[in-house]
Each structure stands twice: as C-alpha cells, then as structure tokens.
Amino acid sequence: MTSHQFTLASPPTDAISALKFSPDPNSARLVVSSWDKNAYLYDLRDENGKFGEGKLLQKFEHRAPVLDVCFGETENEIYTAGLDWDVRKIDLNTSEQTVLSSHEAGVRHVLYSREHKLVISASWDSTLHIHQADTGANLESLPIIVPLPSKPFSISATATKLVVAMASRALHIYDLKALALLTAEADSADPSSNRVEVEPWQRRESSLKFMTRAVACMPDDAGYASSSIEGRVAVEWFDPSPESQARKYAFKCHRQTGDDGVDVVYPVNALTFHPIFGTFASGGGDGVVALWDGISKRRIRQYQKYQHSVAALAFSASGQHLAIAVSPGFEDGHDEVPEGTVKVYVRELGETEAKGKSKSAK
C-alpha cells in the first residue's frame, strides 16, 4: 500500500489545540479540540467504508476555548479540558456533558489511562486532578489534587508511568499505580483531604535548554521524547541506571536556512509515537512533519511543507493513519486566523512507511 493524504471536511474555524484517534484499532473516529470553543467528532470513512474526507458526526460547544480532548474507555466517550477551567466527560451517544471537576485556571491537558481507569488533567493552576473514571456521573466523587512545582506544559502516559513536563525545565515522572491507589482512598466527605503531596517516582531536569513544548511516551513503556520552542527534540529512558541514562540524547530539527545563511529556528509543537513500530513523528512551526527512528537516531522521512504551523499530531491505534492539524501559528505575532486556513490532513501510511531503520527498532 502506498501512502496518500486527504483533507478532513468541515474542520474547526479557529486554531486546533489537539486531536486524537479512537483507541479501537478498527475504528475510524477522530476527535479534535479547537480555540473556537468546540470539540469535534469525525468519522473518517465514507458511506462505502473507505477512508476519505470523512464526515463531521457531532460538535460539542463549550463556554471557552477547548485546549485538549481524548477518548475514554471506549470510542463512545470523550474527555475535554479548556479555558473554562473544567474537565468534562461527554457521552457521545446522548451528547450529555458532565463536569468531573473544576481547576482554578485553564486546563491545558487531559488524558485517560485505560490500564488504571484514571482521567488525569493538568492545569495552569499548577495542579494535577486525578479522577477515577468508573465513578460515572457520580459528582460526589472528588478528584485527588496533586500540587506541581510549576505550570505544566505537556503530559503523556504509558501503561505504568505519567510524565509531566513543566516550566523551569522541571519534569516529574509518576507511578500510575500509586496514583490509582490514592484515588481509591479519597474521602469525598472531606474535600480538603483530597489535596495530596505526591512524591514523583523520578524528578528530572529537561535535557533541553529552552521551554518544553511537547512530551510523548514510547509505546513500549521504556521512555519518552520531549521537544522545545528552540527546534530540538530529546529522547530519554525511564531506567535510572547509569548505562540507560548514558543513552539519552538530543538533536536539532525544524530549522530552515534563511536568505542570509542563518538558521531560522521553529518550535517543535507536536510529538507522537507510532503504536506498532515505536518510531515517532514531530511537527513544527515551520509547517513540516518528520518521522524519526529514536533507536538508530535517524530521520526516516520528511513530508511536504504545509502552509502553516503544525499544531498537533496523532497516529491511529492501528498505526495505519497519521492525523496532522495545521493552523496559522502565533510565532509571527498574528492572532487572526483567516477563514479556510485551519485544516486537518489524514495520511494513510504505506505498510513500512513508519518502520524504523534499525534492527532493534520494533
């Protein structure tokens, strides 16, 4: 199968903040969150079951821009987070929205851990809220509130770990099993007791010198990649042994040589790992998407240059598709988003298109 690309019909009208595929490898559902105060649900298959422009199934309006979205246990529920300070669960069958909790500032990220049935949100109020997902619409069940040393910029999880990248180049790695135990012991009768100082499994300082823009965990639970506003990506492993830590490295990317011969450096806005091969994609303010083999430290390929900044990336659960959100970037100081400039491209990958170049790459 050779790769080809199509553009999603009915995209958001303002900058895209996140996009995610359904956790079901056989599904064609995609959710997108936007600064236009909506979360969008798409089905990428046409009436004949073939992937194409897809169709917009539903749109869920919020009170403020939506900064993140993810699927829950099934493809019939999603969670959203945004500038209304709320973490919401949305039942896609009934369109019912339930507020799980409210932070004290905008909520930048939300993710769902299927292994531990946890909904985890990270807010600019410098806290994590840890919710037990199986409480359903029971609003009496309050989240565990975990204080952070500084504002979170990005979070990602594996089956066992949660990585939180923050301001001041701080990075915490939490044990998800320990967080799940805390939520099980939460006392809904005494909300004040739900604010818990949690010691991370590891504390680290970012390998990157400048502000972290994105973090993404390896699907094999071995480590993570992080990116910065200064055109660099770092690859690190969880194993604290000196041998493992000696393997970590960082590299330059998403740079273009200007007319004067000087490099123009762009932020690396998005990272996502391929669920099968363990390679990863990066998307930058230069409008470029690249695929990387983190084991052999090689770039696999670089795609066409898009018209605007790459704001978000996501591989499908089957690994056969890569969704690319393109929005006018704010690097140039322009806040206006001209009509028709926000697009979602879906690339159907060739069988080995995202496969690594090293024998040890899975």
ZIMOUR-V508952 format. One record per residue. N is the residue number from 0. RES is the residue in three letters. PSI is psi in degrees with one decimal (999 if undefined). D_CENTER is the distance of its C-alpha to the mean C-alpha in whole Angstrom. Layout:
N&RES&PSI&D_CENTER, N&RES&PSI&D_CENTER
This chain:
0&MET&126.6&27, 1&THR&156.8&27, 2&SER&147.0&24, 3&HIS&168.1&24, 4&GLN&142.2&21, 5&PHE&161.2&22, 6&THR&133.3&21, 7&LEU&134.9&19, 8&ALA&152.2&22, 9&SER&57.2&22, 10&PRO&169.4&19, 11&PRO&162.7&18, 12&THR&-6.5&20, 13&ASP&177.1&18, 14&ALA&141.8&15, 15&ILE&135.5&12, 16&SER&-30.3&9, 17&ALA&157.7&7, 18&LEU&147.0&8, 19&LYS&143.6&8, 20&PHE&159.8&11, 21&SER&147.6&13, 22&PRO&-11.5&14, 23&ASP&117.7&17, 24&PRO&-22.1&18, 25&ASN&-2.0&21, 26&SER&158.0&19, 27&ALA&22.1&18, 28&ARG&142.5&16, 29&LEU&134.0&13, 30&VAL&143.8&12, 31&VAL&135.0&11, 32&SER&150.1&11, 33&SER&159.0&14, 34&TRP&-5.7&16, 35&ASP&13.8&19, 36&LYS&21.5&18, 37&ASN&152.9&17, 38&ALA&136.0&15, 39&TYR&140.1&16, 40&LEU&123.7&17, 41&TYR&154.0&18, 42&ASP&122.7&20, 43&LEU&-6.9&20, 44&ARG&146.3&23, 45&ASP&-172.4&26, 46&GLU&-24.7&29, 47&ASN&4.8&31, 48&GLY&7.1&27, 49&LYS&146.6&26, 50&PHE&134.9&23, 51&GLY&-141.6&24, 52&GLU&-21.5&23, 53&GLY&-177.2&22, 54&LYS&147.5&23, 55&LEU&117.0&21, 56&LEU&-46.6&22, 57&GLN&158.0&21, 58&LYS&131.0&20, 59&PHE&113.9&20, 60&GLU&141.5&21, 61&HIS&173.4&20, 62&ARG&-14.5&22, 63&ALA&171.7&20, 64&PRO&140.0&17, 65&VAL&121.9&13, 66&LEU&-16.9&10, 67&ASP&158.0&8, 68&VAL&148.4&9, 69&CYS&157.7&8, 70&PHE&158.6&12, 71&GLY&-139.9&14, 72&GLU&-35.7&17, 73&THR&176.8&18, 74&GLU&7.4&17, 75&ASN&7.1&19, 76&GLU&142.9&17, 77&ILE&161.3&14, 78&TYR&141.1&13, 79&THR&157.5&12, 80&ALA&147.9&12, 81&GLY&-163.9&14, 82&LEU&-0.8&17, 83&ASP&4.1&19, 84&TRP&0.8&18, 85&ASP&152.1&18, 86&VAL&121.1&16, 87&ARG&144.5&17, 88&LYS&131.5&17, 89&ILE&122.0&18, 90&ASP&113.5&21, 91&LEU&-19.8&21, 92&ASN&-35.5&24, 93&THR&-11.2&26, 94&SER&11.4&23, 95&GLU&133.4&24, 96&GLN&131.1&22, 97&THR&127.1&22, 98&VAL&114.7&21, 99&LEU&-42.6&20, 100&SER&164.7&20, 101&SER&129.5&21, 102&HIS&-174.5&20, 103&GLU&13.3&22, 104&ALA&-179.1&20, 105&GLY&146.0&16, 106&VAL&114.1&13, 107&ARG&-35.7&10, 108&HIS&151.1&8, 109&VAL&138.6&9, 110&LEU&160.4&8, 111&TYR&129.0&11, 112&SER&109.6&13, 113&ARG&-32.3&15, 114&GLU&-33.1&18, 115&HIS&4.2&18, 116&LYS&45.2&18, 117&LEU&140.3&16, 118&VAL&123.2&14, 119&ILE&125.0&13, 120&SER&147.4&12, 121&ALA&126.4&12, 122&SER&157.8&14, 123&TRP&-0.6&16, 124&ASP&9.4&19, 125&SER&43.6&18, 126&THR&157.6&18, 127&LEU&140.5&16, 128&HIS&126.7&17, 129&ILE&114.4&17, 130&HIS&143.2&18, 131&GLN&119.6&20, 132&ALA&-30.1&19, 133&ASP&5.0&23, 134&THR&-8.3&24, 135&GLY&-130.6&24, 136&ALA&14.2&25, 137&ASN&97.9&27, 138&LEU&-5.9&26, 139&GLU&-22.0&29, 140&SER&111.3&26, 141&LEU&153.0&25, 142&PRO&156.2&21, 143&ILE&133.9&22, 144&ILE&118.9&21, 145&VAL&113.0&20, 146&PRO&143.6&21, 147&LEU&152.9&19, 148&PRO&-20.8&21, 149&SER&178.1&19, 150&LYS&130.2&17, 151&PRO&138.8&13, 152&PHE&-31.2&11, 153&SER&147.7&8, 154&ILE&155.4&7, 155&SER&155.8&7, 156&ALA&152.7&10, 157&THR&-166.5&12, 158&ALA&-24.8&15, 159&THR&-17.0&17, 160&LYS&150.9&15, 161&LEU&125.7&13, 162&VAL&127.8&12, 163&VAL&114.7&12, 164&ALA&130.1&12, 165&MET&178.5&15, 166&ALA&168.9&17, 167&SER&23.5&20, 168&ARG&21.0&19, 169&ALA&146.0&18, 170&LEU&125.7&16, 171&HIS&139.7&17, 172&ILE&120.4&16, 173&TYR&151.0&17, 174&ASP&117.5&19, 175&LEU&-32.5&18, 176&LYS&-40.0&21, 177&ALA&-39.7&22, 178&LEU&-37.3&20, 179&ALA&-38.1&21, 180&LEU&-37.2&25, 181&LEU&-41.8&24, 182&THR&-32.8&23, 183&ALA&-28.6&26, 184&GLU&0.5&29, 185&ALA&141.9&27, 186&ASP&104.6&30, 187&SER&-17.0&30, 188&ALA&-20.2&34, 189&ASP&84.9&33, 190&PRO&-30.3&30, 191&SER&-26.6&30, 192&SER&-8.0&30, 193&ASN&-2.7&26, 194&ARG&111.9&26, 195&VAL&129.8&25, 196&GLU&114.4&25, 197&VAL&126.3&23, 198&GLU&122.0&24, 199&PRO&155.8&21, 200&TRP&-38.2&22, 201&GLN&145.6&21, 202&ARG&133.0&21, 203&ARG&159.6&20, 204&GLU&136.0&21, 205&SER&142.6&18, 206&SER&-11.5&20, 207&LEU&141.6&19, 208&LYS&-21.7&22, 209&PHE&175.7&20, 210&MET&132.1&17, 211&THR&135.1&13, 212&ARG&-37.8&11, 213&ALA&152.5&8, 214&VAL&142.2&8, 215&ALA&136.6&7, 216&CYS&148.4&10, 217&MET&140.4&13, 218&PRO&-19.0&13, 219&ASP&10.4&17, 220&ASP&20.8&16, 221&ALA&-25.5&18, 222&GLY&-154.5&16, 223&TYR&164.5&13, 224&ALA&147.2&12, 225&SER&156.8&12, 226&SER&161.8&12, 227&SER&172.7&15, 228&ILE&-8.0&16, 229&GLU&39.2&19, 230&GLY&43.8&18, 231&ARG&153.1&18, 232&VAL&137.6&15, 233&ALA&141.8&16, 234&VAL&125.3&16, 235&GLU&160.5&18, 236&TRP&148.8&19, 237&PHE&-40.2&19, 238&ASP&118.7&23, 239&PRO&-1.3&25, 240&SER&148.2&28, 241&PRO&-36.0&29, 242&GLU&-43.6&29, 243&SER&-41.7&25, 244&GLN&-24.6&25, 245&ALA&-15.1&27, 246&ARG&-17.4&25, 247&LYS&149.1&22, 248&TYR&167.3&22, 249&ALA&154.0&20, 250&PHE&157.3&21, 251&LYS&145.4&21, 252&CYS&174.1&19, 253&HIS&54.6&19, 254&ARG&145.8&22, 255&GLN&139.2&25, 256&THR&123.6&29, 257&GLY&177.1&31, 258&ASP&-26.2&34, 259&ASP&5.4&35, 260&GLY&1.5&34, 261&VAL&138.7&32, 262&ASP&132.3&28, 263&VAL&122.0&26, 264&VAL&133.7&22, 265&TYR&152.0&19, 266&PRO&145.7&16, 267&VAL&99.0&13, 268&ASN&-26.8&10, 269&ALA&143.1&8, 270&LEU&141.4&8, 271&THR&137.5&7, 272&PHE&143.4&10, 273&HIS&129.6&13, 274&PRO&-19.2&14, 275&ILE&-51.8&17, 276&PHE&-18.3&18, 277&GLY&6.6&16, 278&THR&173.0&16, 279&PHE&156.5&13, 280&ALA&145.9&12, 281&SER&146.5&12, 282&GLY&136.1&12, 283&GLY&172.8&14, 284&GLY&-10.6&16, 285&ASP&1.5&19, 286&GLY&19.5&18, 287&VAL&141.9&18, 288&VAL&130.7&15, 289&ALA&149.0&17, 290&LEU&137.8&16, 291&TRP&145.4&17, 292&ASP&104.7&19, 293&GLY&-20.5&18, 294&ILE&-48.9&22, 295&SER&-1.5&24, 296&LYS&44.6&22, 297&ARG&148.0&23, 298&ARG&129.5&21, 299&ILE&-47.9&22, 300&ARG&162.1&22, 301&GLN&133.2&21, 302&TYR&178.0&20, 303&GLN&155.9&22, 304&LYS&124.5&22, 305&TYR&166.1&20, 306&GLN&-26.9&22, 307&HIS&-177.6&19, 308&SER&141.4&16, 309&VAL&114.9&13, 310&ALA&-31.8&11, 311&ALA&154.7&8, 312&LEU&150.9&8, 313&ALA&132.7&8, 314&PHE&147.7&11, 315&SER&162.5&13, 316&ALA&-28.5&14, 317&SER&-15.8&17, 318&GLY&5.0&16, 319&GLN&-13.6&18, 320&HIS&146.7&16, 321&LEU&119.5&13, 322&ALA&135.3&12, 323&ILE&115.8&12, 324&ALA&124.0&12, 325&VAL&122.0&15, 326&SER&146.9&16, 327&PRO&128.4&19, 328&GLY&164.2&18, 329&PHE&11.3&19, 330&GLU&-28.7&20, 331&ASP&3.9&24, 332&GLY&0.6&24, 333&HIS&123.4&24, 334&ASP&-15.0&23, 335&GLU&137.9&24, 336&VAL&101.0&22, 337&PRO&146.4&25, 338&GLU&134.9&25, 339&GLY&1.1&24, 340&THR&-16.7&22, 341&VAL&122.4&18, 342&LYS&152.2&18, 343&VAL&118.9&15, 344&TYR&140.4&17, 345&VAL&119.0&16, 346&ARG&122.8&18, 347&GLU&117.1&20, 348&LEU&144.7&20, 349&GLY&162.6&23, 350&GLU&-38.8&24, 351&THR&15.8&24, 352&GLU&-36.5&22, 353&ALA&12.2&19, 354&LYS&141.7&21, 355&GLY&165.7&22, 356&LYS&-3.2&25, 357&SER&152.7&26, 358&LYS&-29.6&28, 359&SER&-10.1&26, 360&ALA&132.6&22, 361&LYS&999&22
